[in-house]
Amino acid sequence: MTRYTHTLRSCQSFLLGTSLLLPLALLPACASTPSAQATLAATDTHQEAPLVAEQSRQQQVQQQSKHTDFNTWLMDFRRDAAAQGISPRALSALDTVRYLERVIELDRFQPEFVRPIWEYLDSAVSQARINNGQAKLAEHRQTAMMMEQRYGVPAEIIVAIWGIESNYGSNFGSFSALSAFATLAYDGRRAAFARGELLAALRIIDSGEIAAEEMIGSWAGAMGHTQFIPSSFETFAKDGDGDGRRDIWGSIPDVMASTANYLARSGWQTGEPWGVEVQLPPGFDYSQTERRSSAEWAAQGVQALNGTLPDFSSATVIVPAGAQGPVFMVGPNFHAILRYNNATSYALAVATLSDAIAGRPGIQQPWPRDQLPLTRAQVRELQQALNALGYNVGEADGILGPNTRRGLSAYQRDQGLVPDGFATLTVLERIRGR
C-alpha cells in the first residue's frame, strides 16, 4: 500500500506540471490499481533502459578519450621536462602518474553557502585542537624552542600552523602530488601554475630528498605536516635535524625549521605580537585601509580591549565580521602569516590558536552569529548590482574578496551606512530595493 501511495503521489505531481499537455486518456492510469501501476512502471523501465545504457556508453567513451588526451599531454610534458634538465630517473616517476577525476571535482567544487568566519574558527580553534597543540608543544618543546631561537618565530606559532594545516600530522591528504599537479596542469584552469609545480616536484625528486611514492598530499598538491607546495619547499624548506635531507613528511625538526623559515623570510618581526583585539571610538571611519603606526591609531581613539596597544610602526585595523563583530589591530606578523595563506580567516585562526596554546586569552567580543551567510548566488547578485551602480568590484564570481569589500564599503559610505564592507542579507535587500 505504501508503494502504491508513493506512485500515486508521483503521478499527481507529474499531472500538476503537465496538465495542459497530457491527454485525458492517461488520467485513469494514474489512479489505477497497483498491478496496473506495476505494468506501467515496467514499460517505462523497459523504454528507459536503452537510453541509460547509451548515456553510460557515451560517458565511458568521453572518459576514455580524456585519458588518452591526458597521456598525450603527459608525453609532451615529459619531453619538455627532459629539455629543462630533469634526469631520466626523476622522469620515470611520471610512469605512475594518472589523471584524477576527483581532483577536478574538488577543484571545481564551490559550496553554495559562504562559511562565516566564526564557524571556521569554531572548528579550526576547537578545544580539542588547543589541547592537542599544547600536548605537541610539550612533546617537541626542545625542538620548537631551538627553531624559535634560530628563526625568531615563537614556538606556539609554529605549532599552530602545524595544527591548522594537517591537524598535527593526522591529515596529510592521500593524493599523489605528481598526479594532482599533472591533472590540474592538463585540465587548464590553472595550467601554468600547476605545470610549474609539477616541474618543481620533479626537481625535488631529482635532489633525492623524497621518493616519488612518498610525495603525498592534498588534492591541490600541498604536502607534508605543514602543507608546502613544491615551489615553497624549494624556497623555504630546511634541514632541521642535520641529516642532509629536508623531510617535511617524517622529520619534525625539518617541519618546524621549514615552517619557521617560511615565516621569517615572509617578514616576521621577532618580539612583536601578531596583533591585539581593540575597541573603536564612535564615528570611526571603517573605510580606512592604510597601514598606520600604533600612535596614529591611538590618536584616532583606537584602544586595546585589554592592556595597551602594541608598539607597531605599521599596523592595520580589520573588522572580519563587520562593525558588529570583534575588531583587531594587526601588525607585520599577521601579514607574514597571510603570506602562508592569504585569507584573513586563516591568519586569525593561526594567531588565536597560538594564543590558546600559550595560555593567553582568546577573542573577547562576540561574533554576530545572527547574521545569515549569503549564498554564492547572492554574492554574485551583490557584485553585479555594485558593478551596475558604478562600484567596480571586478568579475561577479560569488567570492567575497578585497575588491568586493572595497566596493561595498564605498556604497555603504555613499548611503550613509557604516562602511565596514561586510556583506549581509540586509545590505543586499537594500540594494535590491534601490
C-alpha positions as CSV (number, residue, x, y, z in Angstrom):
1,M,0.0,0.0,0.0
2,T,2.9,2.3,0.8
3,R,4.4,1.7,-2.6
4,Y,1.1,2.4,-4.3
5,T,0.6,5.6,-2.4
6,H,4.1,6.8,-3.3
7,T,3.4,6.0,-7.0
8,L,0.1,7.8,-6.9
9,R,1.7,10.9,-5.4
10,S,4.4,10.8,-8.1
11,C,1.7,10.7,-10.7
12,Q,-0.2,13.5,-9.2
13,S,2.9,15.7,-9.1
14,F,3.5,14.8,-12.8
15,L,0.0,15.8,-13.7
16,L,0.2,19.1,-11.9
17,G,3.2,20.1,-14.0
18,T,1.8,18.8,-17.4
19,S,-2.0,19.0,-17.2
20,L,-2.3,21.3,-20.2
21,L,-0.4,18.7,-22.4
22,L,-1.4,15.3,-21.0
23,P,-4.2,13.5,-22.9
24,L,-7.2,12.8,-20.8
25,A,-7.0,9.1,-21.7
26,L,-4.0,8.8,-19.4
27,L,-5.7,10.1,-16.4
28,P,-7.3,6.7,-15.3
29,A,-3.8,5.1,-15.4
30,C,-2.6,7.4,-12.7
31,A,-5.3,6.2,-10.3
32,S,-5.3,2.6,-11.4
33,T,-4.7,-0.5,-9.3
34,P,-1.2,-1.5,-8.1
35,S,-1.0,-4.2,-10.8
36,A,-1.6,-1.6,-13.5
37,Q,0.9,0.7,-11.9
38,A,3.5,-2.1,-11.9
39,T,2.8,-2.8,-15.7
40,L,3.2,0.9,-16.5
41,A,6.4,1.1,-14.4
42,A,7.8,-2.0,-16.1
43,T,7.0,-0.5,-19.5
44,D,8.7,2.8,-18.6
45,T,11.7,1.0,-17.2
46,H,12.0,-1.1,-20.4
47,Q,11.9,2.0,-22.5
48,E,14.4,3.9,-20.4
49,A,17.0,1.1,-20.2
50,P,18.4,1.6,-23.7
51,L,18.7,5.4,-23.0
52,V,20.5,4.8,-19.7
53,A,22.8,2.3,-21.4
54,E,23.6,4.8,-24.2
55,Q,24.3,7.6,-21.8
56,S,26.6,5.3,-19.8
57,R,28.4,4.2,-23.0
58,Q,28.9,7.9,-24.0
59,Q,30.3,8.8,-20.6
60,Q,32.8,5.9,-20.9
61,V,33.8,7.0,-24.4
62,Q,34.3,10.6,-23.1
63,Q,36.4,9.4,-20.2
64,Q,38.5,7.1,-22.4
65,S,39.1,10.0,-24.8
66,K,40.1,12.3,-21.9
67,H,42.5,9.8,-20.5
68,T,44.0,9.3,-24.0
69,D,44.4,13.0,-24.4
70,F,46.0,13.3,-21.0
71,N,48.5,10.6,-21.8
72,T,49.5,12.5,-25.0
73,W,49.8,15.7,-22.9
74,L,52.0,13.8,-20.4
75,M,54.3,12.6,-23.1
76,D,54.8,16.2,-24.3
77,F,55.4,17.4,-20.8
78,R,58.0,14.6,-20.3
79,R,59.9,15.9,-23.3
80,D,59.8,19.5,-22.1
81,A,60.9,18.4,-18.6
82,A,63.8,16.5,-20.0
83,A,64.8,19.6,-22.0
84,Q,64.9,21.6,-18.8
85,G,67.3,19.2,-17.2
86,I,65.1,16.7,-15.3
87,S,67.0,13.4,-15.1
88,P,65.7,10.2,-16.6
89,R,65.5,8.8,-13.0
90,A,63.1,11.6,-11.9
91,L,61.2,11.4,-15.2
92,S,60.5,7.7,-14.5
93,A,58.2,8.9,-11.6
94,L,55.8,10.0,-14.3
95,D,55.2,6.4,-15.3
96,T,52.7,6.0,-12.5
97,V,51.0,9.4,-12.9
98,R,47.3,9.2,-13.6
99,Y,44.5,11.6,-14.5
100,L,42.4,12.0,-11.3
101,E,38.8,12.9,-11.9
102,R,38.4,13.6,-8.2
103,V,41.0,16.4,-8.3
104,I,38.9,18.2,-10.9
105,E,35.7,17.7,-8.9
106,L,37.3,19.2,-5.8
107,D,38.9,22.0,-7.8
108,R,35.5,22.9,-9.3
109,F,33.6,22.5,-6.1
110,Q,32.2,25.7,-4.6
111,P,29.9,25.3,-1.6
112,E,26.6,27.1,-2.0
113,F,26.9,28.9,1.3
114,V,29.9,31.1,2.1
115,R,31.0,29.9,5.6
116,P,31.0,32.7,8.2
117,I,34.4,33.3,9.8
118,W,33.1,32.4,13.3
119,E,32.1,28.9,12.1
120,Y,35.5,28.4,10.6
121,L,37.2,29.5,13.8
122,D,34.9,27.2,15.9
123,S,36.4,24.2,14.1
124,A,39.9,25.5,13.4
125,V,40.4,26.6,17.0
126,S,38.4,23.9,18.8
127,Q,39.2,22.9,22.4
128,A,40.4,19.5,21.1
129,R,42.9,21.3,18.7
130,I,44.1,23.5,21.5
131,N,44.6,20.6,23.9
132,N,46.5,18.6,21.2
133,G,48.6,21.7,20.3
134,Q,49.6,22.0,24.0
135,A,50.5,18.3,24.1
136,K,52.5,18.6,20.8
137,L,54.4,21.6,22.1
138,A,55.2,19.8,25.3
139,E,56.4,16.7,23.4
140,H,58.6,18.7,21.0
141,R,59.4,21.7,23.2
142,Q,63.2,21.4,22.8
143,T,62.9,21.3,19.0
144,A,60.4,24.1,18.9
145,M,62.4,26.3,21.2
146,M,65.5,25.7,19.1
147,M,63.7,26.8,16.0
148,E,62.3,29.9,17.8
149,Q,65.9,30.9,18.7
150,R,67.2,30.2,15.2
151,Y,64.4,32.0,13.2
152,G,62.8,34.3,15.7
153,V,59.3,32.8,15.3
154,P,57.5,31.7,18.6
155,A,57.2,28.0,19.2
156,E,53.4,28.3,19.6
157,I,53.1,29.9,16.2
158,I,55.0,27.1,14.6
159,V,52.8,24.5,16.4
160,A,49.6,26.4,15.5
161,I,50.4,26.3,11.8
162,W,51.1,22.6,12.1
163,G,47.7,22.2,13.8
164,I,45.7,24.2,11.2
165,E,47.5,22.7,8.2
166,S,47.4,19.0,9.0
167,N,45.9,18.6,12.4
168,Y,49.4,17.9,13.8
169,G,50.2,15.4,11.1
170,S,47.0,13.3,11.2
171,N,45.8,14.5,7.8
172,F,48.4,15.0,5.1
173,G,46.0,14.1,2.4
174,S,46.0,10.9,0.3
175,F,46.7,12.2,-3.2
176,S,49.9,11.7,-5.3
177,A,51.3,15.3,-5.7
178,L,52.6,14.4,-9.1
179,S,49.2,13.1,-10.3
180,A,47.4,16.1,-8.7
181,F,49.5,18.7,-10.4
182,A,49.6,16.8,-13.7
183,T,45.8,16.7,-13.7
184,L,45.5,20.4,-12.9
185,A,48.1,21.3,-15.5
186,Y,46.3,19.3,-18.2
187,D,42.8,20.5,-17.2
188,G,43.8,24.0,-18.0
189,R,42.1,26.3,-15.4
190,R,45.4,26.8,-13.5
191,A,47.7,25.2,-16.1
192,A,50.7,27.5,-15.8
193,F,50.8,27.3,-12.0
194,A,50.3,23.5,-11.9
195,R,52.8,22.9,-14.6
196,G,55.4,24.9,-12.7
197,E,54.7,23.0,-9.5
198,L,54.9,19.6,-11.3
199,L,58.4,20.6,-12.6
200,A,59.4,21.7,-9.1
201,A,58.2,18.3,-7.7
202,L,60.4,16.5,-10.2
203,R,63.4,18.6,-9.2
204,I,62.7,17.7,-5.6
205,I,62.7,14.0,-6.6
206,D,65.9,14.6,-8.5
207,S,67.5,16.0,-5.4
208,G,67.0,12.7,-3.6
209,E,65.2,14.3,-0.6
210,I,62.0,12.4,-1.2
211,A,60.9,9.4,-3.2
212,A,58.1,9.9,-5.7
213,E,55.8,7.4,-4.0
214,E,56.2,9.3,-0.7
215,M,55.2,12.6,-2.2
216,I,51.7,12.5,-0.8
217,G,49.5,15.5,0.0
218,S,46.2,17.2,-0.6
219,W,44.2,17.2,-3.8
220,A,45.7,20.6,-4.6
221,G,49.3,19.2,-4.2
222,A,50.1,20.7,-0.7
223,M,52.5,18.3,1.0
224,G,53.6,17.2,4.5
225,H,52.9,18.3,8.0
226,T,52.6,22.0,7.2
227,Q,51.4,21.6,3.6
228,F,54.1,23.1,1.4
229,I,53.6,23.1,-2.4
230,P,56.8,22.1,-4.3
231,S,57.9,25.6,-5.1
232,S,57.6,26.6,-1.4
233,F,59.6,23.5,-0.5
234,E,62.4,24.5,-2.9
235,T,62.4,28.1,-1.5
236,F,61.8,27.6,2.3
237,A,62.3,24.0,3.4
238,K,65.2,23.5,5.8
239,D,67.1,20.5,7.2
240,G,66.4,20.8,10.9
241,D,67.9,17.6,12.1
242,G,71.2,17.7,10.1
243,D,70.8,14.5,8.1
244,G,71.2,16.3,4.8
245,R,67.6,16.0,3.7
246,R,64.6,18.3,4.0
247,D,61.9,15.9,5.1
248,I,58.6,17.7,5.8
249,W,56.8,14.3,5.9
250,G,58.7,12.4,8.5
251,S,61.1,14.7,10.4
252,I,59.5,17.1,13.0
253,P,62.7,19.1,13.3
254,D,62.6,19.6,9.5
255,V,58.9,20.5,9.6
256,M,59.5,23.1,12.4
257,A,62.6,24.6,10.8
258,S,60.9,24.9,7.4
259,T,57.8,26.5,8.8
260,A,59.7,29.0,10.9
261,N,62.0,29.8,8.0
262,Y,58.9,30.5,5.8
263,L,57.5,33.0,8.2
264,A,60.9,34.6,8.9
265,R,61.5,35.2,5.2
266,S,57.9,36.5,4.9
267,G,58.7,39.4,7.2
268,W,58.2,38.0,10.7
269,Q,59.3,40.6,13.3
270,T,60.9,38.9,16.3
271,G,59.5,40.0,19.6
272,E,56.3,41.5,18.2
273,P,52.8,40.0,18.7
274,W,50.6,39.3,15.7
275,G,48.1,41.9,16.9
276,V,45.6,42.8,19.5
277,E,41.8,42.9,19.9
278,V,40.7,46.6,20.1
279,Q,37.8,48.9,20.7
280,L,36.9,51.6,18.2
281,P,35.7,55.1,19.0
282,P,32.2,56.3,17.9
283,G,32.2,57.6,14.4
284,F,35.3,55.6,13.4
285,D,35.9,55.6,9.6
286,Y,35.8,51.9,8.7
287,S,36.7,52.5,5.1
288,Q,40.4,53.2,6.1
289,T,42.7,50.5,4.7
290,E,46.0,52.2,5.1
291,R,48.7,51.0,7.5
292,R,49.5,53.3,10.3
293,S,51.6,53.3,13.4
294,S,50.1,52.4,16.8
295,A,50.4,56.0,17.8
296,E,48.4,57.2,14.8
297,W,45.6,54.7,15.5
298,A,45.6,55.7,19.2
299,A,45.2,59.3,18.1
300,Q,42.0,58.3,16.4
301,G,40.7,56.8,19.6
302,V,41.6,53.1,19.0
303,Q,42.2,51.4,22.3
304,A,43.3,47.9,23.3
305,L,40.4,45.9,24.7
306,N,42.7,44.7,27.5
307,G,46.0,46.4,28.4
308,T,47.8,48.7,26.0
309,L,48.4,48.8,22.2
310,P,51.5,47.1,20.9
311,D,54.1,49.4,19.6
312,F,53.7,48.8,15.8
313,S,55.4,51.0,13.3
314,S,52.9,49.7,10.7
315,A,49.5,48.2,11.6
316,T,46.0,47.7,10.1
317,V,42.6,47.7,11.7
318,I,40.5,44.9,10.5
319,V,36.8,44.0,11.0
320,P,36.4,40.5,9.6
321,A,32.7,40.3,10.6
322,G,31.8,44.0,10.2
323,A,31.2,46.6,12.8
324,Q,29.0,44.3,14.9
325,G,31.9,41.8,15.4
326,P,35.3,41.7,17.0
327,V,37.9,44.3,15.8
328,F,41.7,43.8,15.6
329,M,44.7,45.9,15.1
330,V,47.2,43.6,13.3
331,G,50.9,44.2,12.7
332,P,53.6,42.8,10.4
333,N,53.5,39.3,11.9
334,F,49.8,38.9,10.9
335,H,50.8,39.8,7.4
336,A,53.6,37.3,7.5
337,I,51.0,34.6,8.3
338,L,48.9,35.8,5.3
339,R,51.9,35.1,3.1
340,Y,51.5,31.5,4.2
341,N,47.8,31.5,3.2
342,N,46.2,34.8,2.0
343,A,42.9,34.6,3.9
344,T,42.1,36.7,7.0
345,S,40.2,33.7,8.5
346,Y,43.3,31.5,8.2
347,A,45.6,34.1,9.7
348,L,43.2,34.8,12.5
349,A,42.9,31.0,13.2
350,V,46.7,30.6,13.4
351,A,47.0,33.7,15.6
352,T,44.3,32.8,18.1
353,L,45.2,29.1,18.2
354,S,48.8,30.1,19.1
355,D,47.5,32.3,21.8
356,A,45.4,29.5,23.2
357,I,48.3,27.0,23.1
358,A,50.4,29.5,25.0
359,G,47.6,30.0,27.6
360,R,46.7,33.6,26.5
361,P,43.0,34.7,26.4
362,G,41.0,34.3,23.2
363,I,38.7,36.7,21.4
364,Q,36.6,38.7,23.8
365,Q,33.9,40.4,21.7
366,P,31.1,38.2,20.4
367,W,30.6,37.4,16.7
368,P,27.3,38.5,15.0
369,R,26.1,34.9,14.8
370,D,22.6,36.1,14.0
371,Q,23.7,37.2,10.6
372,L,22.8,34.7,7.9
373,P,25.6,34.0,5.4
374,L,25.0,34.9,1.8
375,T,24.9,32.1,-0.8
376,R,27.3,32.3,-3.6
377,A,24.4,33.2,-5.9
378,Q,23.6,36.1,-3.6
379,V,27.2,37.3,-3.5
380,R,27.2,37.2,-7.3
381,E,24.0,39.3,-7.3
382,L,25.6,41.7,-4.9
383,Q,28.6,42.0,-7.1
384,Q,26.6,42.5,-10.2
385,A,24.5,45.2,-8.5
386,L,27.6,47.1,-7.3
387,N,29.1,47.0,-10.7
388,A,25.9,48.3,-12.2
389,L,26.0,51.2,-9.7
390,G,29.5,52.1,-10.7
391,Y,31.4,50.5,-7.8
392,N,33.8,48.4,-9.8
393,V,34.3,45.2,-7.9
394,G,35.5,43.1,-10.9
395,E,34.1,39.8,-12.0
396,A,30.9,38.6,-10.3
397,D,32.4,35.3,-9.2
398,G,30.5,34.8,-5.9
399,I,33.7,35.2,-3.8
400,L,33.9,37.9,-1.2
401,G,37.3,39.2,-1.9
402,P,39.0,42.5,-1.2
403,N,37.6,44.2,-4.3
404,T,34.1,43.4,-3.4
405,R,34.6,44.6,0.2
406,R,36.1,47.9,-1.0
407,G,33.2,48.4,-3.4
408,L,30.6,47.5,-0.8
409,S,32.3,49.9,1.7
410,A,32.2,52.7,-0.8
411,Y,28.4,52.0,-1.5
412,Q,27.7,52.0,2.3
413,R,29.6,55.2,2.8
414,D,27.6,56.9,0.0
415,Q,24.4,55.7,1.5
416,G,25.2,57.0,5.0
417,L,25.7,53.5,6.4
418,V,28.6,52.2,8.4
419,P,31.2,51.4,5.7
420,D,32.5,48.2,7.1
421,G,32.4,46.3,3.8
422,F,30.6,43.4,5.5
423,A,28.1,41.7,3.1
424,T,24.8,40.8,4.8
425,L,21.4,39.9,3.6
426,T,20.2,43.3,4.9
427,V,22.5,45.3,2.7
428,L,21.7,43.1,-0.3
429,E,18.0,43.7,0.2
430,R,18.6,47.4,0.4
431,I,20.4,47.3,-2.9
432,R,17.6,45.2,-4.4
433,G,15.1,47.9,-3.3
434,R,17.0,50.9,-4.6
